[in-house]
C-alpha cells in the first residue's frame, strides 16, 4: 500500500523542461507545495551557480533532479554530488533522479544519489518521444527529413508523460523508495520507423536519411550549434545509440501497474496539436 511522504514540499529541478513541467503541473493539481527550480523561477536556480542552490532548498522535503543538459557532460556528476550533499544537509529526505540508459556517466550520477543516505528513486529512461516535438529533432521533422548518423538500430522511445507519472508517484509515495526503474516504451522503433509514424500521424511527408557522423557534425556547425551541446548530441547518437539499449523494459509496469504509452499514441496526440503543421524552423539547441 502506498503511503504519502511526511511533507508535501517538493522541489522540481528543470521545472520548465520536458519532464519537470509535467511533474510540477501534476503535483500542483494534487495539492502539493511545489517549487520550480529554473533560472526564470521566482527563486532562481542555476546548475552553474551554486549560490542559487541554498535558497531553493529551504523547507523542501523531496527533490526531483534533472540535470541539464545531461548527466553525460563533463563535470555533471561532481555538480550533482555537491548539490546532493547540500540538499541532505538542508533536511531533504527524498531524491528522485532522472537518468539515462546506457550511459556510464549517468550511472556514476545514480551512485551519488544511492549513497546520499536518504530515500531515493532512480528513473533510468530511454530516448524521449518528445524529442521530435519539443526538442532538437522538431526542426528535422518540420523540414521533412530526419538526417542522423544512426543505422538500423531499434530504440524503445519513452513518452515523457510516462516518466512524469512515475516521478510523481516516486515523489509522493513511499513504495518506490530504493527502486531503480528502467523506463522504456512498449516496442523497438528505428528512426526510419519513427519517420513513418510521424508522417502517418501528421499527414506530411517525413523520411529518415542515414548520414555519416562527419556530415551530421558539419551540419550542426553550419547552424552554429554550441560546441558543448554538439559534443553531447554526437555522443548520444554515435556511442549510446549503438544497440546497447535495443530492448524493452518493464519499469513503467512495475511503477504504475500499467503499460507504457506507444509511440503511435504520442504521434497521434502530438499531430493533433498542430506542432508538426508549422513551417520549418532553424535548428536550435
Backbone bond lengths (Angstrom), bond angles and torsions (degrees), N, CA, C in turn:
res aa  C-N    CA-C-N  psi(-1)  N-CA   C-N-CA  omega(-1)  CA-C   N-CA-C  phi
1 X - - - 1.472 - - 1.523 109.62 -
2 X 1.327 116.61 133.31 1.456 120.86 179.49 1.515 110.32 -75.30
3 X 1.322 115.75 138.22 1.459 121.74 179.86 1.516 108.36 -122.87
4 X 1.336 118.88 126.01 1.459 120.03 179.55 1.521 111.22 -58.96
5 X 1.338 115.84 148.34 1.458 120.27 176.08 1.528 109.61 -68.17
6 X 1.330 116.06 163.54 1.457 120.93 -172.70 1.524 113.02 -69.16
7 X 1.318 117.50 -27.59 1.459 120.80 -177.42 1.521 109.55 -125.59
8 X 1.339 115.69 150.86 1.452 119.11 179.87 1.519 112.58 -107.86
9 X 1.336 117.57 20.40 1.459 121.29 178.81 1.524 108.91 -94.21
10 X 1.320 116.27 111.19 1.460 121.04 -173.32 1.524 110.23 -125.90
11 X 1.329 115.65 131.35 1.459 122.31 175.52 1.522 108.86 -100.89
12 X 1.322 116.75 127.33 1.461 122.18 179.18 1.523 108.14 -112.27
13 X 1.338 115.80 101.49 1.462 119.58 177.53 1.530 109.16 -74.85
14 X 1.325 115.96 143.18 1.461 118.82 -172.53 1.512 110.26 68.07
15 X 1.326 116.12 35.05 1.460 121.38 -172.79 1.507 115.81 -68.86
16 X 1.330 117.67 -4.88 1.465 120.82 174.80 1.524 111.31 -111.18
17 X 1.332 116.59 3.32 1.465 121.56 -178.26 1.518 112.67 -87.13
18 X 1.337 115.38 -170.83 1.466 120.42 -174.33 1.523 112.19 -61.41
19 X 1.314 117.94 -48.41 1.461 119.65 -179.88 1.523 111.05 -85.24
20 X 1.326 117.01 -46.22 1.453 120.81 -174.78 1.516 114.01 -59.31
21 X 1.329 116.87 -40.50 1.467 119.76 -179.38 1.521 111.24 -61.23
22 X 1.318 116.04 -43.01 1.463 120.33 -179.44 1.533 111.21 -68.38
23 X 1.332 115.90 -39.57 1.458 120.06 178.92 1.520 110.45 -63.63
24 X 1.329 116.56 -47.43 1.462 120.76 -179.02 1.519 111.35 -60.86
25 X 1.320 116.84 -42.55 1.467 120.31 179.55 1.527 111.22 -60.35
26 X 1.325 116.78 -43.15 1.461 120.03 179.10 1.524 111.74 -65.38
27 X 1.325 116.35 -44.96 1.458 120.31 -178.02 1.526 111.22 -61.63
28 X 1.324 116.87 -41.56 1.460 120.97 179.79 1.517 110.19 -64.55
29 X 1.326 117.10 -42.36 1.462 120.49 178.42 1.522 111.53 -62.71
30 X 1.337 115.84 -33.34 1.463 120.57 179.93 1.531 112.56 -79.52
31 X 1.322 116.49 -6.15 1.448 120.37 176.53 1.516 115.52 92.47
32 X 1.333 117.87 12.16 1.461 120.51 179.05 1.532 110.47 -83.68
33 X 1.313 114.96 141.26 1.463 119.91 174.28 1.522 107.43 -69.12
34 X 1.325 116.05 115.21 1.461 121.27 -170.14 1.519 110.59 -122.85
35 X 1.319 115.44 128.70 1.464 121.10 178.35 1.524 108.42 -112.79
36 X 1.317 116.06 129.73 1.459 121.81 -179.83 1.525 109.48 -87.58
37 X 1.331 115.81 127.48 1.450 120.58 176.10 1.512 110.73 -101.94
38 X 1.330 116.75 100.15 1.465 121.78 178.26 1.524 108.70 -157.50
39 X 1.307 116.17 163.85 1.472 119.79 -179.37 1.522 111.74 -64.89
40 X 1.337 117.00 -26.67 1.462 120.60 -176.36 1.526 113.05 -94.77
41 X 1.334 117.96 1.69 1.464 121.19 -177.42 1.526 111.29 -71.88
42 X 1.331 115.94 165.17 1.468 120.96 178.87 1.523 110.96 -57.65
43 X 1.347 114.97 -42.11 1.458 120.56 169.84 1.523 105.93 -107.84
44 X 1.328 118.27 100.87 1.471 120.89 -170.78 1.527 113.17 -64.54
45 X 1.326 114.36 146.58 1.462 121.41 173.63 1.516 108.40 -130.88
46 X 1.324 115.66 134.55 1.457 121.02 179.66 1.525 108.08 -141.70
47 X 1.333 116.80 122.23 1.464 120.41 178.81 1.522 111.61 -57.53
48 X 1.324 116.62 -29.58 1.464 120.80 -176.40 1.529 113.23 -87.69
49 X 1.330 117.40 0.80 1.460 121.39 -179.63 1.528 108.41 -132.61
50 X 1.321 116.90 94.25 1.460 121.22 -176.09 1.527 112.87 -63.04
51 X 1.329 117.88 -18.03 1.460 120.46 177.32 1.525 111.79 -66.28
52 X 1.325 117.42 -18.42 1.473 120.82 -179.46 1.528 112.28 -89.82
53 X 1.309 117.91 -5.05 1.462 119.97 -174.32 1.524 113.43 -75.07
54 X 1.310 116.25 -48.05 1.464 120.20 -174.86 1.526 113.11 -59.74
55 X 1.332 119.76 -45.02 1.467 119.36 -178.84 1.528 113.48 -58.50
56 X 1.328 118.75 -37.12 1.467 119.50 -177.06 1.522 111.62 -78.80
57 X 1.319 118.00 -16.07 1.459 121.60 -179.00 1.527 113.24 -88.53
58 X 1.296 117.58 -11.61 1.459 121.04 -177.55 1.523 111.63 -60.92
59 X 1.339 116.95 120.71 1.459 121.74 176.88 1.512 115.45 77.43
60 X 1.314 117.50 10.25 1.465 121.85 -176.10 1.531 110.89 -92.19
61 X 1.338 115.79 138.43 1.462 121.28 177.76 1.526 112.69 -100.67
62 X 1.347 116.82 -37.80 1.468 121.44 -176.30 1.515 110.01 -131.95
63 X 1.341 116.06 147.88 1.466 120.79 -178.59 1.524 110.55 -133.43
64 X 1.322 115.29 131.51 1.466 121.55 168.46 1.521 106.91 -94.38
65 X 1.334 116.57 120.80 1.459 121.60 -176.08 1.516 110.53 -107.06
66 X 1.311 115.36 113.40 1.460 122.19 173.07 1.519 106.63 -123.67
67 X 1.329 116.43 107.58 1.464 119.91 -176.57 1.527 109.73 -84.25
68 X 1.318 115.30 132.58 1.457 121.05 179.02 1.528 110.77 -108.52
69 X 1.366 117.38 136.15 1.466 124.28 4.00 1.528 114.69 -86.32
70 X 1.335 118.21 -19.25 1.465 120.96 -178.33 1.519 108.95 -171.34
71 X 1.309 116.41 150.09 1.467 120.62 178.09 1.523 112.69 -64.63
72 X 1.341 116.85 -13.76 1.463 120.54 -177.31 1.521 113.23 -81.14
73 X 1.331 118.73 -12.75 1.456 119.58 -175.70 1.528 110.14 -75.84
74 X 1.331 117.68 150.33 1.468 120.83 -179.54 1.524 112.02 -56.30
75 X 1.320 116.29 134.21 1.453 121.52 177.53 1.509 115.28 86.88
76 X 1.326 117.84 -7.53 1.464 120.87 -176.27 1.520 112.04 -63.64
77 X 1.316 116.60 -47.05 1.466 120.34 -176.78 1.524 110.72 -62.54
78 X 1.317 116.75 -42.02 1.451 120.42 179.50 1.533 111.08 -63.76
79 X 1.323 116.10 -38.97 1.465 120.43 178.53 1.519 110.72 -66.28
80 X 1.330 117.18 -44.66 1.458 120.95 178.37 1.529 110.73 -62.14
81 X 1.331 116.59 -37.45 1.462 120.39 178.13 1.527 110.40 -63.06
82 X 1.312 117.39 -44.96 1.461 120.75 -179.80 1.525 110.67 -63.43
83 X 1.327 116.45 -42.00 1.467 119.95 179.32 1.525 110.47 -66.27
84 X 1.333 116.68 -43.00 1.463 120.96 -179.35 1.518 111.25 -60.83
85 X 1.313 116.63 -44.68 1.464 120.57 178.67 1.525 110.68 -59.09
86 X 1.329 116.53 -43.26 1.460 120.44 179.56 1.524 110.75 -66.00
87 X 1.335 116.73 -42.99 1.463 120.78 -179.29 1.523 111.20 -59.67
88 X 1.327 116.74 -45.27 1.463 120.94 -179.56 1.524 110.44 -64.73
89 X 1.325 116.23 -39.63 1.468 119.68 179.39 1.526 111.47 -66.62
90 X 1.332 116.75 -22.60 1.468 121.67 179.25 1.529 112.42 -88.30
91 X 1.328 116.91 -1.54 1.455 119.87 176.96 1.515 115.86 100.65
92 X 1.323 117.87 6.19 1.470 120.04 176.56 1.527 109.16 -62.36
93 X 1.337 116.02 135.55 1.454 121.54 -175.39 1.523 114.29 -109.72
94 X 1.330 117.18 -10.65 1.468 119.27 -178.19 1.525 110.12 -147.23
95 X 1.345 115.37 136.39 1.460 122.30 178.15 1.524 108.90 -126.83
96 X 1.318 115.81 130.00 1.467 121.77 175.99 1.522 107.25 -120.08
97 X 1.323 116.13 116.69 1.470 121.60 -173.69 1.515 111.81 -106.69
98 X 1.326 116.60 130.54 1.460 121.65 169.80 1.519 107.95 -85.50
99 X 1.329 116.88 121.58 1.455 122.68 -178.54 1.525 109.16 -124.53
100 X 1.331 115.47 177.24 1.455 120.76 -178.48 1.517 111.55 -123.41
101 X 1.311 116.77 145.67 1.461 121.59 -179.61 1.531 110.99 -76.06
102 X 1.319 115.16 138.70 1.459 120.14 173.37 1.500 115.86 75.45
103 X 1.329 117.67 15.63 1.455 121.24 -179.40 1.527 109.45 -112.84
104 X 1.318 116.78 115.14 1.459 120.77 -179.86 1.517 111.21 -59.68
105 X 1.321 116.45 -38.87 1.458 120.71 -179.29 1.529 110.59 -64.88
106 X 1.321 116.11 -40.15 1.462 120.09 179.29 1.525 110.75 -63.42
107 X 1.319 116.87 -38.00 1.463 120.03 179.18 1.533 110.87 -66.68
108 X 1.323 117.32 -31.27 1.465 120.04 173.69 1.527 109.87 -65.57
109 X 1.315 116.14 -37.63 1.464 119.92 176.15 1.523 111.41 -65.88
110 X 1.311 116.56 -38.26 1.465 120.86 176.45 1.525 110.76 -60.46
111 X 1.320 115.82 -40.94 1.460 120.23 -179.14 1.525 111.23 -61.86
112 X 1.326 116.56 -35.38 1.462 121.16 177.75 1.529 109.64 -61.28
113 X 1.309 117.03 -45.31 1.460 121.67 -178.25 1.528 110.48 -66.82
114 X 1.324 116.20 -42.55 1.466 120.05 -179.61 1.525 111.80 -63.04
115 X 1.317 116.67 -31.32 1.468 121.23 -177.57 1.527 112.95 -90.99
116 X 1.324 117.40 8.58 1.465 121.32 -173.80 1.523 113.57 -71.28
117 X 1.328 116.86 -23.43 1.458 119.86 -178.22 1.510 114.20 90.12
118 X 1.334 117.78 1.68 1.465 121.34 176.72 1.532 108.76 -122.43
119 X 1.324 116.64 174.00 1.460 120.43 179.21 1.525 110.25 -63.23
120 X 1.328 116.09 142.93 1.454 119.88 -177.27 1.528 110.76 -145.64
121 X 1.326 114.63 156.51 1.461 123.02 171.00 1.523 106.97 -141.88
122 X 1.328 116.11 135.28 1.470 121.46 178.86 1.522 108.97 -108.33
123 X 1.328 116.44 130.17 1.462 122.54 175.54 1.519 107.31 -111.55
124 X 1.326 116.70 97.46 1.470 122.01 -177.38 1.527 107.82 -95.45
125 X 1.319 116.31 99.98 1.459 121.79 -168.62 1.523 113.64 -100.65
126 X 1.320 114.84 150.48 1.460 121.92 172.17 1.531 108.89 -81.55
127 X 1.329 117.03 -173.81 1.466 121.00 -179.98 1.523 110.11 -59.93
128 X 1.348 115.79 141.50 1.456 121.42 -179.10 1.534 111.11 -78.64
129 X 1.313 116.97 134.60 1.469 120.50 170.39 1.525 109.83 -60.94
130 X 1.330 116.17 -36.91 1.463 120.69 -176.13 1.522 113.72 -68.22
131 X 1.338 118.03 -5.66 1.463 118.73 173.38 1.531 111.35 -60.84
132 X 1.326 116.37 -20.95 1.463 120.74 -178.45 1.527 112.66 -90.30
133 X 1.329 116.73 -3.16 1.460 118.98 -179.63 1.521 113.54 -135.00
134 X 1.328 117.61 -17.79 1.455 120.46 -176.58 1.522 112.41 -130.93
135 X 1.313 117.54 14.53 1.459 119.75 -175.83 1.524 110.43 -148.02
136 X 1.340 116.12 -158.70 1.459 121.37 -167.73 1.525 114.13 -66.92
137 X 1.339 118.84 -16.56 1.460 120.38 179.89 1.526 113.20 -88.75
138 X 1.315 117.58 -5.62 1.465 120.16 177.78 1.514 111.40 -60.17
139 X 1.322 117.28 -44.26 1.458 120.35 -177.06 1.522 112.02 -65.17
140 X 1.331 115.82 -32.57 1.464 118.97 176.01 1.521 110.46 -65.72
141 X 1.318 116.46 -41.43 1.467 120.50 177.48 1.528 110.19 -61.50
142 X 1.324 116.31 -45.92 1.465 120.33 -178.29 1.528 112.11 -65.32
143 X 1.336 116.37 -28.49 1.464 119.64 178.41 1.525 111.68 -76.62
144 X 1.336 116.26 -17.25 1.458 120.62 -179.05 1.511 114.35 92.45
145 X 1.339 116.90 -4.29 1.466 120.70 -178.86 1.517 110.19 -136.42
146 X 1.318 115.75 116.88 1.461 121.44 174.65 1.526 106.42 -95.41
147 X 1.325 116.07 97.39 1.466 122.07 -176.98 1.514 109.44 -104.40
148 X 1.334 116.50 113.43 1.458 121.29 -175.32 1.523 110.51 -141.05
149 X 1.336 117.02 154.41 1.472 120.60 179.04 1.528 112.15 -85.90
150 X 1.317 115.96 56.37 1.462 121.17 179.13 1.525 108.73 -129.84
151 X 1.316 115.64 150.86 1.454 120.23 -179.42 1.515 111.93 -97.97
152 X 1.306 115.65 -148.75 1.458 122.31 -176.57 1.526 109.18 -86.06
153 X 1.332 114.69 60.84 1.461 122.01 -176.78 1.517 109.61 -103.95
154 X 1.329 116.30 129.38 1.452 120.09 177.54 1.521 111.30 -85.46
155 X 1.332 115.93 140.12 1.465 122.30 178.20 1.529 107.81 -134.28
156 X 1.332 118.68 132.60 1.470 120.98 179.76 1.530 111.25 -86.15
157 X 1.328 116.61 74.30 1.460 122.57 -175.39 1.532 111.06 -52.18
158 X 1.331 115.07 132.37 1.458 121.67 -178.09 1.524 110.68 -103.29
159 X 1.317 117.00 136.59 1.459 121.27 174.89 1.527 108.33 -75.32
160 X 1.316 116.72 130.24 1.457 121.22 -178.31 1.530 111.86 -61.17
161 X 1.323 116.83 -27.91 1.463 119.09 176.81 1.527 110.93 -61.51
162 X 1.336 117.38 -34.44 1.460 120.58 176.67 1.526 111.07 -67.53
163 X 1.338 116.10 -40.97 1.466 119.76 177.49 1.524 109.71 -60.62
164 X 1.328 116.63 -43.86 1.457 120.68 -179.58 1.525 111.17 -62.57
165 X 1.321 117.41 -41.60 1.469 120.49 179.62 1.522 111.13 -61.94
166 X 1.327 116.61 -42.30 1.462 120.21 179.01 1.530 110.21 -67.32
167 X 1.309 117.02 -41.89 1.462 120.90 -179.54 1.527 111.24 -62.13
168 X 1.314 116.78 -44.26 1.466 120.33 179.32 1.524 110.54 -61.71
169 X 1.320 116.42 -42.86 1.459 119.64 177.56 1.527 110.88 -61.20
170 X 1.326 116.44 -43.26 1.469 120.75 -178.50 1.527 111.65 -66.68
171 X 1.324 117.02 -35.30 1.460 121.20 -178.12 1.522 113.08 -75.57
172 X 1.321 117.12 -24.95 1.467 120.51 -170.93 1.523 114.20 -114.90
173 X 1.334 117.90 -5.74 1.456 121.35 -179.44 1.530 109.27 -129.07
174 X 1.325 116.17 161.21 1.461 120.50 -177.40 1.522 113.07 -97.60
175 X 1.321 118.76 -14.77 1.465 120.84 -177.03 1.518 113.00 -63.69
176 X 1.328 117.15 -18.87 1.462 120.86 -175.23 1.526 112.63 -97.59
177 X 1.314 116.17 0.40 1.465 119.94 179.75 1.531 109.91 -63.31
178 X 1.328 115.40 134.98 1.455 120.51 178.76 1.517 114.52 74.94
179 X 1.331 117.02 16.52 1.461 120.94 -178.37 1.533 111.34 -105.79
180 X 1.323 116.29 139.91 1.459 122.61 170.21 1.528 106.90 -109.87
181 X 1.324 115.60 114.68 1.454 120.95 -179.67 1.527 110.18 -105.29
182 X 1.320 116.78 117.34 1.472 120.13 170.33 1.509 106.96 -85.62
183 X 1.323 116.07 116.21 1.456 121.77 -173.06 1.522 111.08 -105.13
184 X 1.316 115.72 123.78 1.466 120.54 177.54 1.507 109.31 -143.00
185 X 1.335 114.58 166.36 1.446 119.76 172.09 1.518 110.35 -75.57
186 X 1.338 117.98 -179.27 1.461 121.56 -173.39 1.520 115.32 -84.19
187 X 1.360 118.53 -8.27 1.464 119.96 -178.42 1.519 110.89 -154.83
188 X 1.334 114.37 159.19 1.455 121.27 178.47 1.523 110.16 -83.72
189 X 1.324 115.52 136.81 1.458 122.00 176.97 1.516 109.19 -134.78
190 X 1.329 117.06 134.42 1.456 120.48 171.64 1.526 108.10 -82.50
191 X 1.322 116.52 169.93 1.461 118.84 177.87 1.525 111.03 -67.89
192 X 1.319 117.38 -27.29 1.466 120.08 173.65 1.522 109.78 -66.19
193 X 1.337 116.72 -40.87 1.466 120.35 176.03 1.523 110.74 -61.55
194 X 1.327 115.59 -42.11 1.465 120.73 -179.90 1.524 110.74 -60.32
195 X 1.328 116.16 -45.15 1.464 120.13 178.82 1.525 110.95 -58.61
196 X 1.322 117.03 -42.65 1.465 121.27 178.75 1.523 110.95 -64.46
197 X 1.330 116.38 -41.82 1.471 120.25 -179.86 1.534 110.66 -62.47
198 X 1.323 116.42 -44.62 1.456 120.09 -178.65 1.524 110.72 -68.67
199 X 1.319 116.87 -39.57 1.469 120.34 178.21 1.523 110.68 -60.90
200 X 1.311 116.17 -44.15 1.474 120.50 179.81 1.518 110.96 -63.72
201 X 1.314 117.19 -44.66 1.462 121.05 -176.78 1.522 112.51 -71.32
202 X 1.337 116.61 -37.72 1.468 120.58 -174.06 1.512 113.64 -90.58
203 X 1.336 116.28 -20.49 1.463 119.66 -177.77 1.511 113.39 74.54
204 X 1.330 117.17 18.78 1.453 121.32 178.23 1.519 108.63 -124.30
205 X 1.320 118.25 151.64 1.469 120.04 -179.04 1.521 111.85 -69.44
206 X 1.309 116.13 124.89 1.465 122.22 176.01 1.521 107.00 -138.38
207 X 1.321 116.92 128.54 1.457 120.77 -179.17 1.523 109.76 -131.48
208 X 1.318 114.71 158.48 1.454 120.26 175.51 1.524 109.30 -106.01
209 X 1.337 116.05 137.16 1.458 122.01 177.13 1.518 108.25 -129.49
210 X 1.311 117.00 125.37 1.459 120.83 176.82 1.522 109.60 -81.99
211 X 1.322 116.76 128.87 1.453 122.57 177.85 1.527 108.17 -123.54
212 X 1.305 116.49 168.18 1.460 120.16 177.25 1.525 109.51 -77.81
213 X 1.311 115.56 161.17 1.460 120.43 177.55 1.524 110.79 -59.73
214 X 1.339 116.88 -39.54 1.453 120.24 -179.73 1.519 111.09 -66.26
215 X 1.336 117.05 -41.25 1.457 120.35 178.42 1.525 111.26 -61.30
216 X 1.319 115.63 -42.46 1.467 119.21 -178.97 1.524 110.93 -68.67
217 X 1.310 116.18 -41.62 1.458 119.89 178.26 1.523 110.82 -62.71
218 X 1.316 116.97 -39.78 1.467 120.70 177.77 1.525 110.72 -62.57
219 X 1.332 116.73 -38.70 1.462 120.98 178.65 1.524 110.71 -63.75
220 X 1.331 116.91 -44.58 1.458 120.55 178.72 1.523 110.90 -61.05
221 X 1.327 116.26 -39.73 1.464 120.28 178.83 1.522 110.92 -63.79
222 X 1.331 116.46 -38.80 1.464 120.61 -179.76 1.525 111.43 -60.85
223 X 1.334 115.58 -33.78 1.463 119.86 -179.65 1.523 112.34 -89.05
224 X 1.318 116.95 4.74 1.448 120.12 175.47 1.517 114.97 70.69
225 X 1.334 116.43 29.56 1.459 120.04 -179.83 1.525 110.17 -66.53
226 X 1.330 116.09 137.77 1.459 122.07 178.18 1.526 109.87 -52.37
227 X 1.330 116.84 136.43 1.463 120.44 -173.27 1.527 112.77 -64.86
228 X 1.345 117.06 -33.65 1.458 119.34 179.05 1.530 110.89 -69.09
229 X 1.333 116.18 -42.41 1.462 119.66 177.47 1.522 109.85 -66.23
230 X 1.308 116.87 -38.15 1.457 121.02 178.60 1.526 110.83 -62.52
231 X 1.324 116.83 -42.00 1.466 120.77 178.59 1.522 110.43 -62.70
232 X 1.326 117.00 -39.68 1.460 120.61 178.66 1.521 111.13 -64.33
233 X 1.324 116.89 -47.47 1.460 121.01 -179.41 1.526 110.54 -60.93
234 X 1.331 116.93 -43.10 1.457 120.02 -179.55 1.529 110.83 -64.94
235 X 1.319 116.79 -37.78 1.466 120.86 177.69 1.531 110.56 -63.38
236 X 1.319 116.53 -46.53 1.463 120.35 -177.92 1.526 111.88 -66.05
237 X 1.324 116.26 -37.40 1.468 120.02 -176.47 1.524 112.87 -80.23
238 X 1.324 117.11 -36.20 1.463 119.32 -172.99 1.529 114.02 -101.00
239 X 1.332 117.12 -20.84 1.469 119.86 -179.36 1.522 111.74 -107.91
240 X 1.322 116.46 -57.29 1.465 119.84 -176.10 1.529 111.43 -70.07
241 X 1.328 116.31 -37.61 1.463 119.62 -178.10 1.528 109.95 -87.56
242 X 1.334 115.58 60.85 1.463 121.20 -177.77 1.523 112.24 -116.75
243 X 1.312 116.17 9.63 1.460 120.65 -179.52 1.516 113.37 105.87
244 X 1.332 117.60 -8.22 1.468 120.36 -177.57 1.534 111.80 -64.49
245 X 1.341 116.57 -24.05 1.466 120.73 -179.09 1.526 112.35 -109.48
246 X 1.311 116.83 20.00 1.467 120.50 -175.46 1.531 111.58 -81.81
247 X 1.313 115.38 59.46 1.461 121.68 174.14 1.525 108.13 -157.79
248 X 1.316 116.17 151.83 1.462 120.75 179.82 1.520 109.66 -89.04
249 X 1.316 115.92 155.56 1.458 121.94 -179.99 1.528 109.59 -125.18
250 X 1.336 115.55 171.52 1.466 120.02 -175.92 1.525 112.38 -111.63
251 X 1.333 117.18 23.99 1.456 120.08 -176.72 1.515 114.25 -60.72
252 X 1.321 117.28 -43.17 1.466 120.38 179.70 1.521 109.91 -64.73
253 X 1.325 116.10 -43.54 1.461 119.97 179.50 1.525 110.79 -61.28
254 X 1.334 117.45 -44.28 1.460 121.38 -179.10 1.525 111.69 -63.60
255 X 1.323 116.04 -41.08 1.466 120.16 -174.87 1.517 112.68 -79.62
256 X 1.329 116.92 -38.03 1.462 120.29 -170.42 1.520 114.62 -115.24
257 X 1.335 117.26 -11.85 1.454 119.64 -179.29 1.510 113.91 71.65
258 X 1.328 117.02 24.22 1.470 122.27 177.40 1.510 109.78 -145.14
259 X 1.332 116.11 167.97 1.451 121.33 178.06 1.533 110.68 -77.80
260 X 1.330 117.89 149.84 1.466 120.15 174.77 1.517 110.93 -71.39
261 X 1.308 115.97 158.99 1.469 120.43 178.58 1.522 109.95 -69.81
262 X 1.306 115.82 145.20 1.451 121.21 178.17 1.523 110.04 -86.83
263 X 1.330 116.73 153.93 1.464 120.56 179.95 1.526 111.25 -60.55
264 X 1.314 117.65 -32.94 1.467 121.00 178.45 1.527 110.67 -59.31
265 X 1.332 116.80 -40.63 1.462 120.60 178.48 1.521 110.49 -66.20
266 X 1.336 115.98 -43.65 1.461 120.15 177.26 1.525 110.77 -59.81
267 X 1.334 117.29 -46.42 1.466 121.11 -177.58 1.525 111.11 -63.31
268 X 1.320 116.39 -41.94 1.473 120.10 179.07 1.521 110.94 -61.95
269 X 1.330 116.85 -48.70 1.461 120.70 -177.14 1.523 111.43 -68.14
270 X 1.322 116.63 -36.54 1.467 120.17 179.61 1.516 110.94 -69.34
271 X 1.318 117.03 -42.13 1.467 120.49 178.41 1.530 110.59 -59.88
272 X 1.326 116.67 -34.94 1.461 120.75 -178.95 1.525 112.66 -66.31
273 X 1.344 117.61 -21.40 1.465 120.38 178.41 1.526 111.95 -76.54
274 X 1.332 117.07 -18.89 1.453 121.48 -178.90 1.512 114.70 89.15
275 X 1.331 117.72 0.82 1.466 120.14 -177.01 1.523 112.11 -61.53
276 X 1.331 117.65 -33.37 1.462 121.02 -179.36 1.529 112.81 -86.35
277 X 1.317 116.52 0.32 1.461 120.02 178.63 1.521 112.03 -95.86
278 X 1.320 116.22 -3.02 1.459 120.80 -178.42 1.529 111.06 -75.22
279 X 1.333 114.69 166.12 1.454 120.41 177.12 1.521 109.79 -71.88
280 X 1.332 117.77 153.99 1.476 120.68 179.02 1.525 111.95 -57.18
281 X 1.322 115.15 142.81 1.461 121.49 179.54 1.513 109.93 -113.04
282 X 1.329 116.08 165.63 1.464 119.46 172.38 1.514 108.86 -72.71
283 X 1.330 116.18 147.55 1.460 120.66 -179.77 1.510 109.17 -64.39
284 X 1.362 115.72 131.94 1.448 121.22 178.38 1.524 109.37 -130.19
285 X 1.316 115.87 150.81 1.467 120.46 176.65 1.518 109.42 -78.95
